[in-house]
Amino acid sequence: MKKLTKEEIKFQIDQLRKDKIAYATESTATGLVGLMLFWGLGFVFPQITFFPQIFVGAILLMVVGYWLFMAVGNLKRMKQIEKLEKELEK
């Protein structure tokens, strides 16, 4: 494996940090849209029938799933950043 230069390590750290922010922002936006749909469907369909009930469940599953995907991905990025920062200190 090729030894990275300090500039390449700094660039990778910067990109990983930007990715963390982007994923967190997307997850927040997805959560807000899901919450609005979830809340809105409760007023539109007060007597929730079978189809909207499945739709609401799917929305909730997608929101929670994306949040978990983001959380695990950001934890991996954080560990990779820590590893690169240690390598940078050498």
KOLGU-4560 file (N, C-alpha, C; in nm, 3 decimals, padded with zeros to 5 digits):
<recs>
<n_xx: 00.083 n_yy: -00.118 n_zz: 00.000 ca_xx: 00.000 ca_yy: 00.000 ca_zz: 00.000 c_xx: 00.088 c_yy: 00.125 c_zz: 00.000 mol: A seq: 1 type: MET>
<n_xx: 00.050 n_yy: 00.220 n_zz: -00.082 ca_xx: 00.127 ca_yy: 00.343 ca_zz: -00.096 c_xx: 00.113 c_yy: 00.428 c_zz: 00.031 mol: A seq: 2 type: LYS>
<n_xx: 00.224 n_yy: 00.482 n_zz: 00.075 ca_xx: 00.225 ca_yy: 00.571 ca_zz: 00.191 c_xx: 00.167 c_yy: 00.706 c_zz: 00.149 mol: A seq: 3 type: LYS>
<n_xx: 00.067 n_yy: 00.753 n_zz: 00.224 ca_xx: 00.003 ca_yy: 00.880 ca_zz: 00.191 c_xx: 00.085 c_yy: 00.997 c_zz: 00.243 mol: A seq: 4 type: LEU>
<n_xx: 00.083 n_yy: 01.105 n_zz: 00.167 ca_xx: 00.150 ca_yy: 01.226 ca_zz: 00.213 c_xx: 00.060 c_yy: 01.298 c_zz: 00.314 mol: A seq: 5 type: THR>
<n_xx: 00.117 n_yy: 01.393 n_zz: 00.386 ca_xx: 00.040 ca_yy: 01.468 ca_zz: 00.485 c_xx: -00.074 c_yy: 01.544 c_zz: 00.419 mol: A seq: 6 type: LYS>
<n_xx: -00.052 n_yy: 01.597 n_zz: 00.302 ca_xx: -00.157 ca_yy: 01.670 ca_zz: 00.232 c_xx: -00.271 c_yy: 01.578 c_zz: 00.191 mol: A seq: 7 type: GLU>
<n_xx: -00.236 n_yy: 01.456 n_zz: 00.146 ca_xx: -00.340 ca_yy: 01.360 ca_zz: 00.109 c_xx: -00.422 c_yy: 01.317 c_zz: 00.231 mol: A seq: 8 type: GLU>
<n_xx: -00.355 n_yy: 01.301 n_zz: 00.344 ca_xx: -00.425 ca_yy: 01.264 ca_zz: 00.467 c_xx: -00.518 c_yy: 01.377 c_zz: 00.509 mol: A seq: 9 type: ILE>
<n_xx: -00.470 n_yy: 01.500 n_zz: 00.504 ca_xx: -00.554 ca_yy: 01.615 ca_zz: 00.541 c_xx: -00.675 c_yy: 01.625 c_zz: 00.448 mol: A seq: 10 type: LYS>
<n_xx: -00.653 n_yy: 01.599 n_zz: 00.318 ca_xx: -00.763 ca_yy: 01.603 ca_zz: 00.222 c_xx: -00.867 c_yy: 01.496 c_zz: 00.255 mol: A seq: 11 type: PHE>
<n_xx: -00.821 n_yy: 01.374 n_zz: 00.286 ca_xx: -00.913 ca_yy: 01.266 ca_zz: 00.320 c_xx: -00.993 c_yy: 01.299 c_zz: 00.446 mol: A seq: 12 type: GLN>
<n_xx: -00.926 n_yy: 01.354 n_zz: 00.547 ca_xx: -00.995 ca_yy: 01.392 ca_zz: 00.670 c_xx: -01.101 c_yy: 01.497 c_zz: 00.641 mol: A seq: 13 type: ILE>
<n_xx: -01.066 n_yy: 01.596 n_zz: 00.560 ca_xx: -01.161 ca_yy: 01.700 ca_zz: 00.524 c_xx: -01.282 c_yy: 01.642 c_zz: 00.450 mol: A seq: 14 type: ASP>
<n_xx: -01.259 n_yy: 01.552 n_zz: 00.357 ca_xx: -01.369 ca_yy: 01.491 ca_zz: 00.281 c_xx: -01.458 c_yy: 01.406 c_zz: 00.371 mol: A seq: 15 type: GLN>
<n_xx: -01.398 n_yy: 01.332 n_zz: 00.462 ca_xx: -01.477 ca_yy: 01.250 ca_zz: 00.554 c_xx: -01.563 c_yy: 01.337 c_zz: 00.645 mol: A seq: 16 type: LEU>
<n_xx: -01.509 n_yy: 01.448 n_zz: 00.690 ca_xx: -01.588 ca_yy: 01.540 ca_zz: 00.774 c_xx: -01.704 c_yy: 01.600 c_zz: 00.696 mol: A seq: 17 type: ARG>
<n_xx: -01.679 n_yy: 01.635 n_zz: 00.570 ca_xx: -01.787 ca_yy: 01.690 ca_zz: 00.487 c_xx: -01.894 c_yy: 01.584 c_zz: 00.462 mol: A seq: 18 type: LYS>
<n_xx: -01.853 n_yy: 01.459 n_zz: 00.440 ca_xx: -01.949 ca_yy: 01.350 ca_zz: 00.422 c_xx: -02.035 c_yy: 01.332 c_zz: 00.546 mol: A seq: 19 type: ASP>
<n_xx: -01.973 n_yy: 01.340 n_zz: 00.665 ca_xx: -02.049 ca_yy: 01.327 ca_zz: 00.789 c_xx: -02.158 c_yy: 01.433 c_zz: 00.798 mol: A seq: 20 type: LYS>
<n_xx: -02.122 n_yy: 01.556 n_zz: 00.765 ca_xx: -02.218 ca_yy: 01.666 ca_zz: 00.771 c_xx: -02.329 c_yy: 01.644 c_zz: 00.669 mol: A seq: 21 type: ILE>
<n_xx: -02.294 n_yy: 01.603 n_zz: 00.549 ca_xx: -02.393 ca_yy: 01.582 ca_zz: 00.444 c_xx: -02.492 c_yy: 01.472 c_zz: 00.483 mol: A seq: 22 type: ALA>
<n_xx: -02.442 n_yy: 01.360 n_zz: 00.534 ca_xx: -02.531 ca_yy: 01.251 ca_zz: 00.573 c_xx: -02.620 c_yy: 01.292 c_zz: 00.690 mol: A seq: 23 type: TYR>
<n_xx: -02.567 n_yy: 01.364 n_zz: 00.787 ca_xx: -02.648 ca_yy: 01.408 ca_zz: 00.900 c_xx: -02.758 c_yy: 01.504 c_zz: 00.854 mol: A seq: 24 type: ALA>
<n_xx: -02.725 n_yy: 01.593 n_zz: 00.761 ca_xx: -02.823 ca_yy: 01.687 ca_zz: 00.708 c_xx: -02.932 c_yy: 01.614 c_zz: 00.631 mol: A seq: 25 type: THR>
<n_xx: -02.892 n_yy: 01.519 n_zz: 00.547 ca_xx: -02.990 ca_yy: 01.441 ca_zz: 00.471 c_xx: -03.080 c_yy: 01.361 c_zz: 00.565 mol: A seq: 26 type: GLU>
<n_xx: -03.023 n_yy: 01.304 n_zz: 00.669 ca_xx: -03.102 ca_yy: 01.227 ca_zz: 00.764 c_xx: -03.203 c_yy: 01.315 c_zz: 00.836 mol: A seq: 27 type: SER>
<n_xx: -03.162 n_yy: 01.436 n_zz: 00.873 ca_xx: -03.253 ca_yy: 01.529 ca_zz: 00.939 c_xx: -03.366 c_yy: 01.568 c_zz: 00.844 mol: A seq: 28 type: THR>
<n_xx: -03.333 n_yy: 01.598 n_zz: 00.721 ca_xx: -03.435 ca_yy: 01.635 ca_zz: 00.623 c_xx: -03.531 c_yy: 01.519 c_zz: 00.599 mol: A seq: 29 type: ALA>
<n_xx: -03.477 n_yy: 01.398 n_zz: 00.586 ca_xx: -03.561 ca_yy: 01.280 ca_zz: 00.566 c_xx: -03.654 c_yy: 01.260 c_zz: 00.686 mol: A seq: 30 type: THR>
<n_xx: -03.601 n_yy: 01.279 n_zz: 00.804 ca_xx: -03.682 ca_yy: 01.266 ca_zz: 00.925 c_xx: -03.794 c_yy: 01.369 c_zz: 00.931 mol: A seq: 31 type: GLY>
<n_xx: -03.764 n_yy: 01.492 n_zz: 00.895 ca_xx: -03.867 ca_yy: 01.598 ca_zz: 00.896 c_xx: -03.975 c_yy: 01.572 c_zz: 00.793 mol: A seq: 32 type: LEU>
<n_xx: -03.937 n_yy: 01.531 n_zz: 00.673 ca_xx: -04.035 ca_yy: 01.501 ca_zz: 00.570 c_xx: -04.121 c_yy: 01.382 c_zz: 00.613 mol: A seq: 33 type: VAL>
<n_xx: -04.056 n_yy: 01.279 n_zz: 00.668 ca_xx: -04.130 ca_yy: 01.163 ca_zz: 00.717 c_xx: -04.226 c_yy: 01.200 c_zz: 00.828 mol: A seq: 34 type: GLY>
<n_xx: -04.182 n_yy: 01.284 n_zz: 00.920 ca_xx: -04.268 ca_yy: 01.328 ca_zz: 01.029 c_xx: -04.388 c_yy: 01.408 c_zz: 00.976 mol: A seq: 35 type: LEU>
<n_xx: -04.362 n_yy: 01.496 n_zz: 00.880 ca_xx: -04.472 ca_yy: 01.574 ca_zz: 00.822 c_xx: -04.572 c_yy: 01.482 c_zz: 00.750 mol: A seq: 36 type: MET>
<n_xx: -04.522 n_yy: 01.384 n_zz: 00.675 ca_xx: -04.613 ca_yy: 01.290 ca_zz: 00.608 c_xx: -04.689 c_yy: 01.206 c_zz: 00.710 mol: A seq: 37 type: LEU>
<n_xx: -04.619 n_yy: 01.158 n_zz: 00.811 ca_xx: -04.680 ca_yy: 01.077 ca_zz: 00.915 c_xx: -04.790 c_yy: 01.156 c_zz: 00.986 mol: A seq: 38 type: PHE>
<n_xx: -04.760 n_yy: 01.279 n_zz: 01.021 ca_xx: -04.855 ca_yy: 01.366 ca_zz: 01.090 c_xx: -04.969 c_yy: 01.406 c_zz: 00.997 mol: A seq: 39 type: TRP>
<n_xx: -04.935 n_yy: 01.440 n_zz: 00.874 ca_xx: -05.035 ca_yy: 01.483 ca_zz: 00.776 c_xx: -05.133 c_yy: 01.374 c_zz: 00.740 mol: A seq: 40 type: GLY>
<n_xx: -05.085 n_yy: 01.251 n_zz: 00.726 ca_xx: -05.175 ca_yy: 01.142 ca_zz: 00.691 c_xx: -05.271 c_yy: 01.111 c_zz: 00.805 mol: A seq: 41 type: LEU>
<n_xx: -05.233 n_yy: 01.143 n_zz: 00.927 ca_xx: -05.323 ca_yy: 01.123 ca_zz: 01.040 c_xx: -05.445 c_yy: 01.213 c_zz: 01.032 mol: A seq: 42 type: GLY>
<n_xx: -05.427 n_yy: 01.334 n_zz: 00.974 ca_xx: -05.540 ca_yy: 01.426 ca_zz: 00.959 c_xx: -05.617 c_yy: 01.399 c_zz: 00.831 mol: A seq: 43 type: PHE>
<n_xx: -05.547 n_yy: 01.357 n_zz: 00.726 ca_xx: -05.613 ca_yy: 01.332 ca_zz: 00.599 c_xx: -05.697 c_yy: 01.205 c_zz: 00.608 mol: A seq: 44 type: VAL>
<n_xx: -05.642 n_yy: 01.103 n_zz: 00.674 ca_xx: -05.712 ca_yy: 00.976 ca_zz: 00.690 c_xx: -05.736 c_yy: 00.948 c_zz: 00.839 mol: A seq: 45 type: PHE>
<n_xx: -05.832 n_yy: 01.015 n_zz: 00.900 ca_xx: -05.852 ca_yy: 00.993 ca_zz: 01.044 c_xx: -05.890 c_yy: 00.848 c_zz: 01.076 mol: A seq: 46 type: PRO>
<n_xx: -05.969 n_yy: 00.787 n_zz: 00.990 ca_xx: -05.998 ca_yy: 00.644 ca_zz: 01.007 c_xx: -05.904 c_yy: 00.571 c_zz: 00.912 mol: A seq: 47 type: GLN>
<n_xx: -05.785 n_yy: 00.544 n_zz: 00.962 ca_xx: -05.681 ca_yy: 00.488 ca_zz: 00.876 c_xx: -05.727 c_yy: 00.353 c_zz: 00.822 mol: A seq: 48 type: ILE>
<n_xx: -05.732 n_yy: 00.346 n_zz: 00.690 ca_xx: -05.767 ca_yy: 00.220 ca_zz: 00.625 c_xx: -05.640 c_yy: 00.139 c_zz: 00.604 mol: A seq: 49 type: THR>
<n_xx: -05.654 n_yy: 00.022 n_zz: 00.547 ca_xx: -05.541 ca_yy: -00.070 ca_zz: 00.533 c_xx: -05.428 c_yy: -00.011 c_zz: 00.450 mol: A seq: 50 type: PHE>
<n_xx: -05.460 n_yy: 00.046 n_zz: 00.332 ca_xx: -05.353 ca_yy: 00.098 ca_zz: 00.245 c_xx: -05.276 c_yy: 00.212 c_zz: 00.311 mol: A seq: 51 type: PHE>
<n_xx: -05.341 n_yy: 00.316 n_zz: 00.361 ca_xx: -05.262 ca_yy: 00.422 ca_zz: 00.425 c_xx: -05.184 c_yy: 00.373 c_zz: 00.546 mol: A seq: 52 type: PRO>
<n_xx: -05.237 n_yy: 00.273 n_zz: 00.616 ca_xx: -05.165 ca_yy: 00.219 ca_zz: 00.731 c_xx: -05.033 c_yy: 00.157 c_zz: 00.686 mol: A seq: 53 type: GLN>
<n_xx: -05.033 n_yy: 00.084 n_zz: 00.578 ca_xx: -04.909 ca_yy: 00.027 ca_zz: 00.522 c_xx: -04.817 c_yy: 00.139 c_zz: 00.476 mol: A seq: 54 type: ILE>
<n_xx: -04.875 n_yy: 00.241 n_zz: 00.412 ca_xx: -04.797 ca_yy: 00.354 ca_zz: 00.363 c_xx: -04.728 c_yy: 00.427 c_zz: 00.479 mol: A seq: 55 type: PHE>
<n_xx: -04.802 n_yy: 00.451 n_zz: 00.587 ca_xx: -04.746 ca_yy: 00.518 ca_zz: 00.705 c_xx: -04.636 c_yy: 00.433 c_zz: 00.766 mol: A seq: 56 type: VAL>
<n_xx: -04.657 n_yy: 00.303 n_zz: 00.775 ca_xx: -04.554 ca_yy: 00.213 ca_zz: 00.827 c_xx: -04.430 c_yy: 00.212 c_zz: 00.741 mol: A seq: 57 type: GLY>
<n_xx: -04.447 n_yy: 00.217 n_zz: 00.609 ca_xx: -04.333 ca_yy: 00.220 ca_zz: 00.517 c_xx: -04.254 c_yy: 00.350 c_zz: 00.533 mol: A seq: 58 type: ALA>
<n_xx: -04.325 n_yy: 00.461 n_zz: 00.551 ca_xx: -04.257 ca_yy: 00.589 ca_zz: 00.572 c_xx: -04.173 c_yy: 00.583 c_zz: 00.699 mol: A seq: 59 type: ILE>
<n_xx: -04.234 n_yy: 00.534 n_zz: 00.805 ca_xx: -04.164 ca_yy: 00.524 ca_zz: 00.933 c_xx: -04.042 c_yy: 00.433 c_zz: 00.922 mol: A seq: 60 type: LEU>
<n_xx: -04.057 n_yy: 00.322 n_zz: 00.854 ca_xx: -03.946 ca_yy: 00.228 ca_zz: 00.835 c_xx: -03.833 c_yy: 00.291 c_zz: 00.754 mol: A seq: 61 type: LEU>
<n_xx: -03.867 n_yy: 00.366 n_zz: 00.649 ca_xx: -03.763 ca_yy: 00.431 ca_zz: 00.568 c_xx: -03.688 c_yy: 00.537 c_zz: 00.648 mol: A seq: 62 type: MET>
<n_xx: -03.761 n_yy: 00.614 n_zz: 00.727 ca_xx: -03.698 ca_yy: 00.720 ca_zz: 00.806 c_xx: -03.602 c_yy: 00.658 c_zz: 00.908 mol: A seq: 63 type: VAL>
<n_xx: -03.649 n_yy: 00.559 n_zz: 00.982 ca_xx: -03.564 ca_yy: 00.495 ca_zz: 01.083 c_xx: -03.448 c_yy: 00.421 c_zz: 01.017 mol: A seq: 64 type: VAL>
<n_xx: -03.475 n_yy: 00.356 n_zz: 00.905 ca_xx: -03.368 ca_yy: 00.285 ca_zz: 00.833 c_xx: -03.259 c_yy: 00.378 c_zz: 00.785 mol: A seq: 65 type: GLY>
<n_xx: -03.298 n_yy: 00.491 n_zz: 00.728 ca_xx: -03.197 ca_yy: 00.586 ca_zz: 00.680 c_xx: -03.119 c_yy: 00.646 c_zz: 00.796 mol: A seq: 66 type: TYR>
<n_xx: -03.188 n_yy: 00.671 n_zz: 00.908 ca_xx: -03.119 ca_yy: 00.724 ca_zz: 01.025 c_xx: -03.014 c_yy: 00.625 c_zz: 01.074 mol: A seq: 67 type: TRP>
<n_xx: -03.050 n_yy: 00.496 n_zz: 01.079 ca_xx: -02.953 ca_yy: 00.394 ca_zz: 01.121 c_xx: -02.836 c_yy: 00.385 c_zz: 01.024 mol: A seq: 68 type: LEU>
<n_xx: -02.867 n_yy: 00.389 n_zz: 00.893 ca_xx: -02.762 ca_yy: 00.387 ca_zz: 00.791 c_xx: -02.666 c_yy: 00.504 c_zz: 00.809 mol: A seq: 69 type: PHE>
<n_xx: -02.721 n_yy: 00.623 n_zz: 00.835 ca_xx: -02.639 ca_yy: 00.741 ca_zz: 00.855 c_xx: -02.555 c_yy: 00.729 c_zz: 00.982 mol: A seq: 70 type: MET>
<n_xx: -02.617 n_yy: 00.680 n_zz: 01.089 ca_xx: -02.546 ca_yy: 00.670 ca_zz: 01.217 c_xx: -02.428 c_yy: 00.573 c_zz: 01.207 mol: A seq: 71 type: ALA>
<n_xx: -02.451 n_yy: 00.457 n_zz: 01.149 ca_xx: -02.343 ca_yy: 00.359 ca_zz: 01.135 c_xx: -02.234 c_yy: 00.412 c_zz: 01.042 mol: A seq: 72 type: VAL>
<n_xx: -02.274 n_yy: 00.473 n_zz: 00.932 ca_xx: -02.177 ca_yy: 00.530 ca_zz: 00.838 c_xx: -02.094 c_yy: 00.639 c_zz: 00.902 mol: A seq: 73 type: GLY>
<n_xx: -02.158 n_yy: 00.727 n_zz: 00.979 ca_xx: -02.084 ca_yy: 00.835 ca_zz: 01.042 c_xx: -01.991 c_yy: 00.784 c_zz: 01.152 mol: A seq: 74 type: ASN>
<n_xx: -02.031 n_yy: 00.678 n_zz: 01.222 ca_xx: -01.940 ca_yy: 00.619 ca_zz: 01.321 c_xx: -01.816 c_yy: 00.561 c_zz: 01.254 mol: A seq: 75 type: LEU>
<n_xx: -01.836 n_yy: 00.497 n_zz: 01.138 ca_xx: -01.721 ca_yy: 00.444 ca_zz: 01.062 c_xx: -01.630 c_yy: 00.558 c_zz: 01.016 mol: A seq: 76 type: LYS>
<n_xx: -01.691 n_yy: 00.665 n_zz: 00.967 ca_xx: -01.611 ca_yy: 00.780 ca_zz: 00.922 c_xx: -01.535 c_yy: 00.841 c_zz: 01.039 mol: A seq: 77 type: ARG>
<n_xx: -01.598 n_yy: 00.850 n_zz: 01.154 ca_xx: -01.534 ca_yy: 00.908 ca_zz: 01.271 c_xx: -01.411 c_yy: 00.825 c_zz: 01.311 mol: A seq: 78 type: MET>
<n_xx: -01.425 n_yy: 00.693 n_zz: 01.310 ca_xx: -01.311 ca_yy: 00.606 ca_zz: 01.343 c_xx: -01.200 c_yy: 00.620 c_zz: 01.239 mol: A seq: 79 type: LYS>
<n_xx: -01.238 n_yy: 00.633 n_zz: 01.113 ca_xx: -01.139 ca_yy: 00.649 ca_zz: 01.007 c_xx: -01.067 c_yy: 00.784 c_zz: 01.022 mol: A seq: 80 type: GLN>
<n_xx: -01.141 n_yy: 00.888 n_zz: 01.060 ca_xx: -01.080 ca_yy: 01.019 ca_zz: 01.083 c_xx: -00.979 c_yy: 01.010 c_zz: 01.196 mol: A seq: 81 type: ILE>
<n_xx: -01.017 n_yy: 00.945 n_zz: 01.306 ca_xx: -00.926 ca_yy: 00.930 ca_zz: 01.420 c_xx: -00.800 c_yy: 00.856 c_zz: 01.379 mol: A seq: 82 type: GLU>
<n_xx: -00.816 n_yy: 00.751 n_zz: 01.299 ca_xx: -00.701 ca_yy: 00.674 ca_zz: 01.252 c_xx: -00.609 c_yy: 00.761 c_zz: 01.166 mol: A seq: 83 type: LYS>
<n_xx: -00.667 n_yy: 00.838 n_zz: 01.076 ca_xx: -00.588 ca_yy: 00.925 ca_zz: 00.989 c_xx: -00.520 c_yy: 01.036 c_zz: 01.068 mol: A seq: 84 type: LEU>
<n_xx: -00.587 n_yy: 01.089 n_zz: 01.170 ca_xx: -00.526 ca_yy: 01.193 ca_zz: 01.252 c_xx: -00.406 c_yy: 01.138 c_zz: 01.330 mol: A seq: 85 type: GLU>
<n_xx: -00.416 n_yy: 01.015 n_zz: 01.377 ca_xx: -00.302 ca_yy: 00.953 ca_zz: 01.445 c_xx: -00.186 c_yy: 00.934 c_zz: 01.350 mol: A seq: 86 type: LYS>
<n_xx: -00.219 n_yy: 00.894 n_zz: 01.226 ca_xx: -00.115 ca_yy: 00.876 ca_zz: 01.125 c_xx: -00.051 c_yy: 01.009 c_zz: 01.089 mol: A seq: 87 type: GLU>
<n_xx: -00.130 n_yy: 01.115 n_zz: 01.093 ca_xx: -00.082 ca_yy: 01.248 ca_zz: 01.061 c_xx: 00.015 c_yy: 01.298 c_zz: 01.169 mol: A seq: 88 type: LEU>
<n_xx: -00.006 n_yy: 01.258 n_zz: 01.294 ca_xx: 00.079 ca_yy: 01.301 ca_zz: 01.405 c_xx: 00.217 c_yy: 01.236 c_zz: 01.402 mol: A seq: 89 type: GLU>
<n_xx: 00.229 n_yy: 01.123 n_zz: 01.334 ca_xx: 00.358 ca_yy: 01.050 ca_zz: 01.331 c_xx: 00.465 c_yy: 01.131 c_zz: 01.264 mol: A seq: 90 type: LYS>
</recs>
